[in-house]
Amino acid sequence: MKNYTLILTFIFAFQLAKTQNYCKNWSFEDTIKCPDDVSQLERAKYWINPSGGTPDYFNECDSIPLYPTVPPNVGVPYNSLGWQQTKTGNAYAGFILFAGNRPEYPNTREYISTKLVKPLELGIKYYVSFYVSLADSYNYATDGIGAYLSIEKIMRDTIYYGDTLSYTPQIANPQGNIIKDKKNWTLISSEIIGNGERYITIGNFKSNNNMDTLHLTDGSENERRYLMRSYYYADDICISEDSSNCNFVVSNELIQTQIKNQIIYNSFSQKLFVNNLNANKISIYNSLGILVKNITLTNEQNEIDVSHLEKGIYFAQIISTTGSFYYKFIIF
């Protein structure tokens, strides 16, 4: 039994590695404490503010309106900066990328940063992606958005919002591609060859002279504090060796929560029952890692006959209808 368990643990680790997201808390679901005001990014587990800015954390747990007619300050989908559904889950981050109405702080920027699950390996290709959406209350859009991966942790204390971090992002939105969509999420993605990087920092690394902006007419023109500013929500940060995983990966910390009680083996009927998982395909491997059953489920099908399989320990890989991967050990 110990040998079977060891083999299956190896199989599980191997399969998970192929779908791993190197970014911790990639959709900001893991919460240290529910945010109740702006400038509380650190309440999203593993995420930090790397500069003198004040990035924000939005979560649907903040459901108390400031006033009867005013939305929750940092709620989801409705908050003090606008209305936006999450790309995934129930939370996202937010930061200022440009603020042109403060001459004393001409290069105002905010950034978000986190340590990776493990360093990127030398010479290995990785795919990096994240999504952004312009907040409703702001009337300037910009092309200045990117992600910088570094070996050392970035921490810079500056007065007020702080100046532009002087790094060249490996992942950058193309010059002139002004992101002005307030309804949908815009994907930013590219490739990187690993060189031991351990951190990712996201924000605007361009100076005002090197970026493009666009004045919109649907922002808060009458609110002085929002004039000439670009503010974006961010969600679904992904770093993976497989390009197909970045839109669909499920973090290791969420896997056990999401599959709990979703796949049940009934020893009397000798069938597997799949409950509320929206499973599309299930592959079952024996203790030697050999595929013994491969099932593509229909909309009506939620049970699988395994009576022909010998008793023992098996490993199930489940692919949902959205492309997410789930895993579970099963003893027949």
Rosetta silent file (secondary structure, phi, psi, omega in degrees, C-alpha in Angstrom):
SEQUENCE: MKNYTLILTFIFAFQLAKTQNYCKNWSFEDTIKCPDDVSQLERAKYWINPSGGTPDYFNECDSIPLYPTVPPNVGVPYNSLGWQQTKTGNAYAGFILFAGNRPEYPNTREYISTKLVKPLELGIKYYVSFYVSLADSYNYATDGIGAYLSIEKIMRDTIYYGDTLSYTPQIANPQGNIIKDKKNWTLISSEIIGNGERYITIGNFKSNNNMDTLHLTDGSENERRYLMRSYYYADDICISEDSSNCNFVVSNELIQTQIKNQIIYNSFSQKLFVNNLNANKISIYNSLGILVKNITLTNEQNEIDVSHLEKGIYFAQIISTTGSFYYKFIIF
SCORE:     score description
SCORE:     0.000 S_00000001
   1 L     0.000  -39.233  179.781    0.000    0.000    0.000 S_00000001
   2 H   -63.760  -38.839  179.109    2.845    2.392    0.806 S_00000001
   3 H   -65.124  -41.457  177.033    4.387    1.761   -2.616 S_00000001
   4 H   -59.744  -45.845 -178.500    1.045    2.433   -4.339 S_00000001
   5 H   -62.144  -41.005  179.904    0.641    5.669   -2.407 S_00000001
   6 H   -64.142  -43.258  179.621    4.160    6.787   -3.301 S_00000001
   7 H   -63.575  -44.076 -178.829    3.623    6.049   -6.987 S_00000001
   8 H   -68.242  -34.652  176.509    0.308    7.867   -7.066 S_00000001
   9 H   -62.696  -39.841  177.419    1.780   10.827   -5.232 S_00000001
  10 H   -64.197  -43.631  179.039    4.443   11.034   -7.932 S_00000001
  11 H   -60.868  -45.682 -179.475    1.797   10.827  -10.674 S_00000001
  12 H   -59.591  -46.117 -179.490   -0.249   13.551   -8.986 S_00000001
  13 H   -63.335  -39.056  179.725    2.785   15.818   -8.653 S_00000001
  14 H   -65.203  -47.052 -179.429    3.736   15.222  -12.284 S_00000001
  15 H   -64.848  -39.945 -178.832    0.258   15.977  -13.608 S_00000001
  16 H   -67.050  -36.867 -179.145   -0.076   19.059  -11.394 S_00000001
  17 H   -61.225  -32.104 -178.913    3.304   20.401  -12.510 S_00000001
  18 H   -70.851  -20.636 -176.799    2.075   20.456  -16.108 S_00000001
  19 L  -117.123   11.484 -172.340   -0.798   22.736  -15.148 S_00000001
  20 L   -69.397  138.103  169.179    0.857   24.717  -12.377 S_00000001
  21 L   -98.464  120.028 -177.375    0.413   28.442  -12.070 S_00000001
  22 L   -74.329   -7.877 -179.980    3.617   29.869  -10.593 S_00000001
  23 E   -92.156  122.790  178.113    1.696   32.880   -9.297 S_00000001
  24 L   -73.157  144.241  176.621    0.347   32.503   -5.767 S_00000001
  25 L    47.301   52.850 -168.857   -3.258   33.572   -5.131 S_00000001
  26 L   -64.838  -22.279  176.974   -3.524   34.327   -8.842 S_00000001
  27 L  -119.443   19.097  170.727   -7.133   35.593   -8.745 S_00000001
  28 L    65.507   23.617 -178.374   -6.971   37.200   -5.275 S_00000001
  29 L   -77.184  -32.825 -176.103   -9.466   34.755   -3.711 S_00000001
  30 L   -77.252  111.599 -170.866   -7.307   33.871   -0.697 S_00000001
  31 E  -111.796  127.203  173.805   -8.091   36.609    1.805 S_00000001
  32 L   -71.997  -43.103  178.269   -6.232   37.415    5.023 S_00000001
  33 L  -157.011  141.973 -179.442   -9.036   39.764    6.027 S_00000001
  34 L   -60.511  129.053  177.665  -11.976   41.214    4.143 S_00000001
  35 L   -69.733  144.946  177.492  -11.084   44.673    2.776 S_00000001
  36 L  -132.689    6.304  178.388  -13.278   47.526    3.996 S_00000001
  37 L  -158.972  170.383  177.993  -11.434   50.512    2.538 S_00000001
  38 L   -71.312  170.072  175.594   -9.067   51.450   -0.262 S_00000001
  39 L    65.200   34.828 -178.576   -5.269   50.907   -0.053 S_00000001
  40 L  -123.931   41.624 -179.560   -5.558   47.420    1.481 S_00000001
  41 H   -55.275  -36.596 -174.739   -3.872   45.207   -1.117 S_00000001
  42 H   -65.062   -8.531  175.246   -1.996   43.326    1.604 S_00000001
  43 H   -77.868  -10.248  169.877   -5.290   41.777    2.745 S_00000001
  44 E   -89.224  118.343 -173.174   -5.030   39.560   -0.346 S_00000001
  45 L   -55.352  135.296  176.890   -2.694   36.766    0.782 S_00000001
  46 L    80.705  -14.146 -176.733    0.837   36.862   -0.708 S_00000001
  47 E   -92.871  142.128 -179.091    0.343   40.212   -2.487 S_00000001
  48 E  -133.165  163.202  172.960    2.337   43.304   -1.509 S_00000001
  49 L   -96.861  110.995 -172.705    2.682   46.952   -2.454 S_00000001
  50 L   -86.064   -2.274 -177.110    6.254   47.283   -3.820 S_00000001
  51 L  -137.909 -167.394 -179.060    6.382   51.089   -3.997 S_00000001
  52 L   -81.339    7.706  179.765    5.040   54.219   -2.325 S_00000001
  53 L   -76.920 -175.558 -178.821    1.677   53.829   -4.038 S_00000001
  54 L  -134.677   65.622  179.615   -1.597   52.700   -2.510 S_00000001
  55 L   -63.686  159.922 -170.743   -3.022   49.843   -4.650 S_00000001
  56 E  -118.491  161.890  179.461   -6.407   48.466   -3.708 S_00000001
  57 E  -127.754  122.278 -178.275   -8.081   45.127   -3.053 S_00000001
  58 E  -111.525  134.712 -178.067  -11.706   44.515   -4.087 S_00000001
  59 E  -150.029  142.371 -178.677  -13.749   41.589   -2.776 S_00000001
  60 L   -66.315  -12.452  176.603  -17.449   40.744   -2.749 S_00000001
  61 L   -66.322  -22.260  174.147  -17.169   40.197    1.019 S_00000001
  62 L   -83.122   88.660 -172.548  -17.293   44.000    1.351 S_00000001
  63 L  -111.952    6.661 -176.875  -21.057   44.185    0.946 S_00000001
  64 L   -95.266  117.258  179.000  -21.956   47.068    3.280 S_00000001
  65 L   -62.209  145.386  176.166  -22.845   50.331    1.452 S_00000001
  66 L   -64.377  -41.569  175.590  -21.107   53.473    2.686 S_00000001
  67 E  -140.964  167.274 -177.380  -24.482   55.210    2.569 S_00000001
  68 L   -52.192  -34.056 -177.494  -27.927   54.027    1.412 S_00000001
  69 L  -107.972    9.267 -177.933  -27.291   55.235   -2.145 S_00000001
  70 E  -116.154  131.977 -176.320  -23.503   54.693   -2.211 S_00000001
  71 L   -68.862  165.917  172.910  -21.973   51.283   -3.076 S_00000001
  72 L   -55.176  144.864 -174.588  -19.504   49.430   -0.837 S_00000001
  73 L   -59.170  -47.444 -177.764  -16.111   51.088   -0.995 S_00000001
  74 L  -129.820   41.671  179.211  -14.205   48.067   -2.299 S_00000001
  75 L   -82.081  175.889  176.529  -17.001   45.635   -3.082 S_00000001
  76 L  -139.169  130.424    5.279  -17.518   43.400   -6.121 S_00000001
  77 L   -86.711  -14.008 -175.817  -19.009   43.917   -8.628 S_00000001
  78 E   -98.396  128.256  178.193  -20.175   47.368   -7.439 S_00000001
  79 E  -147.803 -178.337 -173.582  -17.661   49.633   -5.663 S_00000001
  80 L   -68.103  -13.092 -179.086  -16.752   53.291   -5.255 S_00000001
  81 L  -103.304   -9.047 -179.863  -14.795   53.308   -8.532 S_00000001
  82 E   152.413 -156.075 -178.843  -17.379   51.650  -10.755 S_00000001
  83 E  -132.671  123.356  177.587  -18.967   48.325  -11.621 S_00000001
  84 L  -156.445  125.554  172.416  -17.037   45.293  -12.814 S_00000001
  85 L   -71.260  155.899  176.563  -17.587   41.568  -12.481 S_00000001
  86 L   -71.406  156.925  170.391  -14.503   39.502  -11.687 S_00000001
  87 L   -73.573  -38.658  177.129  -12.711   37.599  -14.420 S_00000001
  88 L  -146.025  141.803  172.883  -12.596   34.645  -12.033 S_00000001
  89 L    72.862 -137.741 -173.449  -13.919   34.081   -8.525 S_00000001
  90 L  -135.002   21.038 -177.079  -14.988   36.951   -6.275 S_00000001
  91 E  -153.573  160.470  171.910  -12.054   39.379   -6.032 S_00000001
  92 E  -159.869  170.036  178.257   -9.541   41.488   -7.958 S_00000001
  93 E  -104.424  173.422  178.068   -6.889   44.163   -7.405 S_00000001
  94 E  -155.362  147.932 -178.736   -6.735   47.757   -8.658 S_00000001
  95 E  -157.321  156.919  175.446   -4.101   50.459   -9.229 S_00000001
  96 E   -84.208  130.816  177.758   -3.406   53.878  -10.761 S_00000001
  97 E  -106.589  -17.642 -178.299   -1.318   53.757  -13.945 S_00000001
  98 E  -159.865  136.616  176.627   -1.347   57.456  -14.781 S_00000001
  99 E  -144.872   98.901 -173.354   -2.241   60.680  -12.952 S_00000001
 100 L   -94.054    0.603 -175.452   -1.648   63.817  -14.939 S_00000001
 101 L   -99.187   13.496  177.194   -3.456   66.347  -12.756 S_00000001
 102 L  -124.625   92.138 -177.255   -0.802   66.548  -10.028 S_00000001
 103 L   -61.007  -23.976  179.718    2.200   68.528  -11.321 S_00000001
 104 L   -76.163  -16.717  177.053    4.078   67.854   -8.077 S_00000001
 105 L  -132.860   70.355 -171.295    3.872   64.122   -8.819 S_00000001
 106 L   -66.640  -24.391 -177.173    4.042   63.922  -12.639 S_00000001
 107 L  -114.525   40.508 -179.771    4.864   60.202  -12.817 S_00000001
 108 L   -56.553  129.094  179.662    2.410   58.863  -10.254 S_00000001
 109 L  -143.469  154.350  169.919    2.197   55.064  -10.400 S_00000001
 110 L  -130.260  148.930 -176.117    0.891   52.161   -8.333 S_00000001
 111 L  -137.411  158.212  171.995    2.056   48.539   -8.528 S_00000001
 112 E  -126.724  146.105 -174.547    1.164   45.105   -7.196 S_00000001
 113 E  -148.696  151.848  176.450    3.712   42.352   -6.564 S_00000001
 114 E  -151.992  155.668  175.116    4.003   38.773   -5.289 S_00000001
 115 E   -84.064  140.658 -178.054    6.610   36.048   -4.819 S_00000001
 116 E   -76.443  161.980  178.280    6.302   33.071   -7.173 S_00000001
 117 L   -56.835  -41.292  175.671    5.633   29.510   -6.071 S_00000001
 118 L  -157.224  159.894 -178.675    9.216   28.692   -7.084 S_00000001
 119 L   -62.123  148.985  175.220   11.938   30.365   -9.194 S_00000001
 120 L   -73.113  136.222 -175.441   11.693   30.143  -12.969 S_00000001
 121 L   -77.790  145.020 -178.803   14.206   27.645  -14.330 S_00000001
 122 L   -61.719  126.509  174.713   17.089   28.794  -16.489 S_00000001
 123 L    82.533   -3.245  179.690   16.389   28.429  -20.223 S_00000001
 124 L   -89.834  137.939  178.443   12.786   27.216  -19.822 S_00000001
 125 E   -82.155  133.519  176.691   10.027   29.024  -21.726 S_00000001
 126 E  -124.913  149.139  177.010    7.149   30.363  -19.614 S_00000001
 127 E  -107.217  128.290 -176.756    3.876   31.965  -20.642 S_00000001
 128 E  -120.057  134.034  178.919    2.767   34.994  -18.651 S_00000001
 129 E  -151.042  155.466  172.108   -0.673   36.583  -18.796 S_00000001
 130 E  -159.672  164.544 -177.396   -3.038   38.798  -16.819 S_00000001
 131 E  -118.389  144.812  176.114   -6.265   40.722  -17.394 S_00000001
 132 E  -134.871  157.467  176.816   -7.092   44.402  -16.827 S_00000001
 133 E  -148.706  131.644 -179.604  -10.208   46.559  -17.122 S_00000001
 134 E   -69.673  131.429 -179.771  -10.500   50.356  -16.941 S_00000001
 135 L   -70.565  144.807 -174.900  -12.569   51.548  -13.967 S_00000001
 136 L   -58.133  -37.111 -170.449  -15.803   53.404  -14.794 S_00000001
 137 L   -76.661   -4.093 -174.475  -14.996   56.545  -12.792 S_00000001
 138 L  -108.541  141.203 -172.157  -11.848   57.427  -14.705 S_00000001
 139 L  -110.342   16.791  173.238  -11.755   59.403  -17.914 S_00000001
 140 E  -128.886  135.912  174.860   -8.261   58.616  -19.211 S_00000001
 141 E  -113.826  157.247 -176.479   -7.080   55.368  -20.753 S_00000001
 142 E  -142.880  163.526  172.829   -3.454   54.389  -21.386 S_00000001
 143 L   -98.794    0.313 -174.168   -1.234   51.842  -23.101 S_00000001
 144 L   -83.728   85.209  177.755    1.159   51.843  -20.127 S_00000001
 145 L  -151.022  134.454 -179.736    0.760   48.426  -18.505 S_00000001
 146 E  -164.412  178.597  179.418    3.204   45.564  -18.111 S_00000001
 147 E  -131.786  131.288  179.147    4.717   42.922  -15.834 S_00000001
 148 E  -113.393  124.880  177.232    8.317   42.750  -14.652 S_00000001
 149 E  -102.777  130.246 -172.520    9.756   39.475  -13.361 S_00000001
 150 E  -134.090  156.855  176.396   12.769   39.812  -11.085 S_00000001
 151 L   -78.920  -40.371 -179.658   15.157   37.705   -9.068 S_00000001
 152 L   -97.946  152.174  177.057   15.175   40.118   -6.144 S_00000001
 153 L   -69.044  135.174  178.478   12.169   41.503   -4.296 S_00000001
 154 L   -95.991  121.663  175.729   11.261   45.056   -5.297 S_00000001
 155 L  -144.212  117.074 -179.160   10.535   47.423   -2.417 S_00000001
 156 L  -135.525  119.423  177.240   10.805   51.186   -2.817 S_00000001
 157 L   -89.547  123.174  177.955    9.534   53.745   -0.330 S_00000001
 158 L  -135.786  162.117 -178.988    8.591   57.039   -1.971 S_00000001
 159 L   -73.807  139.099  178.651    6.553   60.041   -0.977 S_00000001
 160 L    56.993 -132.177 -176.787    2.839   59.922   -1.777 S_00000001
 161 L   -74.442  -24.364  179.666    2.115   57.671   -4.777 S_00000001
 162 L    90.456  162.506 -179.450    5.741   57.458   -5.861 S_00000001
 163 L   -90.406  177.689  179.620    7.458   57.689   -9.199 S_00000001
 164 L   -65.509  132.865  173.666    7.711   55.199  -12.027 S_00000001
 165 L   -69.767  129.417 -172.162    9.702   52.068  -11.194 S_00000001
 166 L   -90.193   68.238  176.290   12.697   52.128  -13.516 S_00000001
 167 L  -130.143  156.698  176.923   12.584   48.580  -14.870 S_00000001
 168 L  -100.975  110.936 -176.882   11.932   47.196  -18.330 S_00000001
 169 L   -69.256  136.902  175.793    8.970   44.785  -18.166 S_00000001
 170 L   -73.368  -28.069  178.571    9.343   41.512  -20.051 S_00000001
 171 E  -111.074  114.108 -174.191    5.560   41.440  -20.524 S_00000001
 172 E  -137.618  137.811  171.950    4.292   44.713  -21.984 S_00000001
 173 L   -64.888  135.124 -176.623    1.135   45.952  -23.630 S_00000001
 174 L   -58.061  144.223  176.580    2.061   47.081  -27.179 S_00000001
 175 L   -56.560  130.057  178.567    2.845   50.756  -27.724 S_00000001
 176 L    87.097   -8.433  178.288   -0.275   52.599  -28.870 S_00000001
 177 L   -86.473   77.809 -176.238   -2.654   49.823  -27.786 S_00000001
 178 L   -72.544  124.950 -176.962   -4.699   52.021  -25.459 S_00000001
 179 E   -93.030  103.784 -175.499   -6.908   49.903  -23.209 S_00000001
 180 L  -115.651    4.366 -177.737  -10.188   51.749  -22.884 S_00000001
 181 L   -73.968  122.188  178.429  -12.652   48.880  -22.340 S_00000001
 182 L  -103.796   -9.957 -177.371  -14.658   49.355  -19.127 S_00000001
 183 L   -97.944  -36.093 -174.535  -17.085   46.489  -19.650 S_00000001
 184 L  -115.253  168.755  176.308  -14.794   43.581  -20.495 S_00000001
 185 L   -94.019  135.474  179.452  -11.422   42.263  -19.382 S_00000001
 186 E  -104.445  129.124 -178.062   -8.445   42.811  -21.702 S_00000001
 187 E   -84.658  132.106  171.232   -5.754   40.136  -21.879 S_00000001
 188 E  -116.443  124.885 -175.837   -2.060   41.082  -21.668 S_00000001
 189 E  -154.286  155.098  175.600    0.265   38.173  -22.440 S_00000001
 190 E  -170.809 -173.518 -178.871    3.682   37.194  -23.749 S_00000001
 191 E  -114.500  158.457  175.970    6.542   34.730  -23.255 S_00000001
 192 E  -145.886  143.804  173.083    9.664   34.787  -21.127 S_00000001
 193 E   -94.860  122.249 -173.940   12.739   32.550  -20.927 S_00000001
 194 L   -62.197  144.519  178.787   13.369   31.741  -17.281 S_00000001
 195 L  -146.292   35.526  178.880   16.490   33.019  -15.555 S_00000001
 196 L    87.091   11.479 -178.576   15.816   32.366  -11.878 S_00000001
 197 L   -61.643  140.585 -176.884   13.114   35.029  -11.474 S_00000001
 198 L  -123.458   -8.500 -176.421   11.239   34.774   -8.164 S_00000001
 199 E  -135.801  151.638  171.821    8.879   37.776   -8.183 S_00000001
 200 E  -125.227  135.122  178.315    6.342   39.397  -10.500 S_00000001
 201 E  -127.710  130.192 -175.175    5.437   43.097  -10.346 S_00000001
 202 E  -119.050  135.664  178.701    2.597   44.562  -12.410 S_00000001
 203 E   167.224 -157.928 -179.772    1.974   48.223  -13.237 S_00000001
 204 L  -105.567  112.799 -178.355    3.045   51.038  -15.560 S_00000001
 205 L   -98.985    4.751  179.587    6.803   51.171  -16.096 S_00000001
 206 L   -92.508  147.741  170.584    6.648   53.924  -18.732 S_00000001
 207 L   -78.839  164.724 -179.782    7.263   57.615  -18.106 S_00000001
 208 H   -58.789  -32.228 -178.125    4.582   60.052  -19.192 S_00000001
 209 H   -74.500  -16.405 -175.449    6.691   61.027  -22.210 S_00000001
 210 H  -110.812   11.789  179.682    6.905   57.432  -23.427 S_00000001
 211 L  -128.019  161.103  177.623    3.274   56.353  -23.170 S_00000001
 212 L  -106.107  143.539  175.296    0.045   57.153  -24.971 S_00000001
 213 E  -130.816  160.406  179.390   -3.173   58.236  -23.288 S_00000001
 214 E  -137.386  126.558  177.704   -6.702   58.840  -24.519 S_00000001
 215 E   -81.784  126.206  179.205   -9.245   61.191  -22.987 S_00000001
 216 L  -103.493  160.520 -178.322  -12.669   59.582  -22.677 S_00000001
 217 L  -106.386    6.475 -177.494  -16.014   61.301  -22.241 S_00000001
 218 L  -113.414   23.579  177.178  -17.666   58.731  -19.984 S_00000001
 219 L   -97.748 -167.009 -178.346  -15.628   59.272  -16.818 S_00000001
 220 L   -89.105   77.638 -175.537  -16.252   61.433  -13.750 S_00000001
 221 L   -62.106  -27.864 -174.783  -15.655   64.816  -15.391 S_00000001
 222 L   -91.508   -3.985  179.877  -17.045   66.732  -12.405 S_00000001
 223 L  -103.751  108.056 -172.537  -14.903   65.032   -9.773 S_00000001
 224 H   -57.884  -35.928 -175.137  -11.571   66.803   -9.641 S_00000001
 225 H   -69.137  -14.404  179.664   -9.770   63.960   -7.902 S_00000001
 226 H  -104.263   -2.662 -177.584  -10.444   61.662  -10.858 S_00000001
 227 L   -67.575  140.706  177.132   -9.495   64.088  -13.636 S_00000001
 228 L    53.697   44.855  176.862   -6.639   63.023  -15.916 S_00000001
 229 E  -131.794  148.564  173.823   -6.192   59.660  -14.240 S_00000001
 230 E  -117.943  122.737  179.719   -6.109   56.064  -15.445 S_00000001
 231 E  -129.596  131.126 -176.185   -7.162   53.402  -12.959 S_00000001
 232 E  -127.216  143.828  166.677   -7.429   49.709  -13.803 S_00000001
 233 E   -83.965  153.855  177.839   -8.685   46.565  -12.135 S_00000001
 234 E  -136.596  141.390 -178.584   -6.460   43.456  -12.503 S_00000001
 235 E  -153.233  163.698  173.513   -7.325   39.755  -12.255 S_00000001
 236 E    53.719   64.535  176.223   -6.159   36.244  -13.243 S_00000001
 237 E   -84.684  129.163 -174.130   -2.375   36.565  -13.167 S_00000001
 238 E  -135.850  137.110  170.975   -0.771   33.456  -14.671 S_00000001
 239 E  -134.828  118.970 -174.789    2.736   32.083  -15.194 S_00000001
 240 E  -149.245  155.040  175.260    2.919   28.589  -16.656 S_00000001
 241 L   -79.098  -12.693 -178.648    5.076   26.346  -18.823 S_00000001
 242 L  -115.768  118.013 -176.272    1.970   25.449  -20.852 S_00000001
 243 H   -62.416  -27.421 -177.529    0.349   28.265  -22.831 S_00000001
 244 H   -76.673  -11.170 -175.323   -3.034   26.543  -22.772 S_00000001
 245 H   -89.051  -22.524 -169.331   -3.178   26.608  -18.986 S_00000001
 246 L   -65.796  -23.229  177.266   -2.973   30.316  -18.305 S_00000001
 247 L   -87.764  -12.977 -168.392   -6.637   30.961  -19.021 S_00000001
 248 L  -131.028   -5.245 -171.110   -7.854   27.957  -17.069 S_00000001
 249 L   -60.410  149.395  173.770   -5.437   26.880  -14.320 S_00000001
 250 L  -115.781  124.365 -176.107   -6.697   26.105  -10.826 S_00000001
 251 L   -64.721  153.014 -177.551   -4.200   26.849   -8.055 S_00000001
 252 H   -57.541  -36.726 -176.940   -3.024   23.990   -5.869 S_00000001
 253 H   -68.646  -24.401 -177.899   -4.565   25.630   -2.783 S_00000001
 254 H   -93.080  -16.805 -172.498   -8.015   25.679   -4.394 S_00000001
 255 H   -58.711  -51.741 -175.335   -8.013   22.181   -5.885 S_00000001
 256 H   -64.534  -34.097  178.171   -8.971   20.241   -2.767 S_00000001
 257 H   -66.454  -41.569 -174.337  -11.680   22.764   -1.893 S_00000001
 258 H   -75.620  -26.191 -178.623  -13.231   22.632   -5.342 S_00000001
 259 H   -99.557   -3.762 -178.073  -13.324   18.846   -5.684 S_00000001
 260 L   -58.459  126.687  177.774  -14.416   18.084   -2.130 S_00000001
 261 L    62.896   14.092 -179.713  -17.509   15.892   -2.202 S_00000001
 262 L   -92.611  -27.397  177.495  -17.817   16.362   -5.961 S_00000001
 263 E  -121.227  116.510 -173.280  -16.648   12.862   -6.974 S_00000001
 264 E  -123.262  133.197  176.338  -18.076   10.038   -4.886 S_00000001
 265 E  -100.308  125.440  177.168  -17.475    6.300   -5.204 S_00000001
 266 E  -102.442  108.901 -175.499  -20.397    4.043   -4.283 S_00000001
 267 L   -69.053  -25.082 -179.580  -18.998    0.608   -3.428 S_00000001
 268 L   -71.468  -47.667 -179.571  -22.438   -1.019   -3.563 S_00000001
 269 L   -88.136  -12.802 -177.286  -23.197    0.032   -7.164 S_00000001
 270 L    56.205   47.774  179.169  -19.485    0.184   -8.102 S_00000001
 271 E  -133.297  150.441  171.190  -20.007    3.520   -9.794 S_00000001
 272 E   -95.133  135.412  177.572  -18.442    6.967   -9.579 S_00000001
 273 E  -114.826  127.707 -179.348  -20.874    9.850   -9.167 S_00000001
 274 E  -106.244  119.916 -174.436  -19.888   13.349  -10.321 S_00000001
 275 L  -116.468  120.070  169.438  -21.825   16.143   -8.626 S_00000001
 276 L    55.272   32.535 -179.716  -21.958   19.794   -9.738 S_00000001
 277 L  -103.583   -8.979 -175.718  -18.465   19.812  -11.208 S_00000001
 278 L    53.426   41.946 -177.533  -19.392   20.565  -14.811 S_00000001
 279 E   -72.808  140.141  179.166  -16.967   17.814  -15.766 S_00000001
 280 E  -108.219  -36.163 -177.365  -16.305   17.303  -19.456 S_00000001
 281 E  -147.761  139.370  178.403  -13.713   14.531  -19.398 S_00000001
 282 E  -129.916  127.539  176.687  -12.416   12.099  -16.761 S_00000001
 283 E  -116.709  129.807 -178.411   -9.266   10.000  -17.089 S_00000001
 284 E  -114.241  128.328 -179.662   -8.553    7.252  -14.550 S_00000001
 285 E  -114.619  145.503  176.216   -5.032    5.887  -14.013 S_00000001
 286 L   -84.648 -174.535 -174.734   -3.994    2.822  -12.021 S_00000001
 287 L   -66.763  -14.114  178.037   -1.179    2.704   -9.469 S_00000001
 288 L   -95.747    1.798 -179.645    1.394    2.249  -12.249 S_00000001
 289 L    82.729   14.248  179.895    0.276    5.382  -14.041 S_00000001
 290 L   -90.043  131.160  178.315   -1.431    3.464  -16.842 S_00000001
 291 E   -67.833  120.783 -177.772   -4.617    4.957  -18.283 S_00000001
 292 E  -112.168  -15.927  178.808   -7.402    2.427  -17.618 S_00000001
 293 E  -157.731  133.673 -179.454  -10.508    4.467  -18.422 S_00000001
 294 E  -132.244  116.559 -172.339  -11.122    7.628  -20.425 S_00000001
 295 E  -125.520  129.794  169.543  -14.642    9.108  -20.400 S_00000001
 296 E  -102.962  117.299 -173.537  -16.137   12.095  -22.183 S_00000001
 297 L   -83.470  147.924  171.788  -19.303   13.009  -20.301 S_00000001
 298 L   -95.459  171.689 -179.335  -22.572   14.168  -21.825 S_00000001
 299 L   -60.629  -32.927 -176.226  -24.814   16.792  -20.244 S_00000001
 300 L   -87.644  -16.801 -172.804  -27.075   14.109  -18.806 S_00000001
 301 L   -86.927  125.914  175.651  -24.338   11.778  -17.574 S_00000001
 302 L  -135.978   15.108  177.491  -23.178   12.062  -13.983 S_00000001
 303 E  -137.520  148.404 -175.771  -22.211    8.465  -13.165 S_00000001
 304 E  -131.003  126.085  179.192  -19.402    6.193  -14.347 S_00000001
 305 E   -80.368  121.289  178.557  -19.363    2.404  -14.143 S_00000001
 306 L  -122.840   21.886 -176.324  -16.034    1.132  -12.744 S_00000001
 307 L   -64.165  -23.086 -177.722  -17.161   -2.396  -11.842 S_00000001
 308 L   -82.554   -9.275 -178.645  -14.703   -3.903  -14.338 S_00000001
 309 L   -84.606  143.019  177.471  -11.665   -2.391  -12.600 S_00000001
 310 L   -68.602  153.613  178.773   -9.688   -4.396  -10.087 S_00000001
 311 L   -66.950  141.430 -178.670   -9.765   -3.266   -6.481 S_00000001
 312 L   159.807 -166.176 -179.311   -6.955   -0.899   -5.596 S_00000001
 313 E  -101.218  132.732 -179.256   -5.903    2.747   -5.568 S_00000001
 314 E  -128.331  163.455 -179.163   -6.564    4.897   -8.621 S_00000001
 315 E  -125.108  123.845 -177.998   -5.881    8.449   -9.670 S_00000001
 316 E  -109.254  131.681  172.229   -8.521   10.507  -11.479 S_00000001
 317 E  -110.262  124.590 -176.989   -7.835   13.562  -13.626 S_00000001
 318 E  -116.761  132.270  174.807  -10.945   15.637  -14.344 S_00000001
 319 E  -112.376  122.573 -178.325  -11.227   18.386  -16.950 S_00000001
 320 E   -78.935  173.649  179.723  -14.185   20.722  -16.496 S_00000001
 321 L   -66.691  -18.248  177.881  -16.238   22.308  -19.270 S_00000001
 322 L   -94.854   -1.624  178.470  -14.192   25.506  -18.787 S_00000001
 323 L    96.195    0.606  179.258  -10.884   23.664  -19.146 S_00000001
 324 L   -73.177  147.925  179.922   -9.928   23.623  -15.448 S_00000001
 325 E  -102.852  138.848  176.345   -8.056   20.569  -14.128 S_00000001
 326 E  -132.403  154.211 -176.734   -9.035   18.674  -10.980 S_00000001
 327 E  -138.448  149.201  176.996   -7.432   15.647   -9.317 S_00000001
 328 E  -161.244  140.156  171.012   -8.467   12.999   -6.820 S_00000001
 329 E   -84.944  139.468 -179.294   -7.292    9.671   -5.396 S_00000001
 330 E  -134.148  133.264  176.756   -9.953    6.958   -5.381 S_00000001
 331 E  -108.493  116.763  178.326   -9.897    3.566   -3.661 S_00000001
 332 L   -91.478    0.000    0.000  -12.108    0.920   -5.294 S_00000001
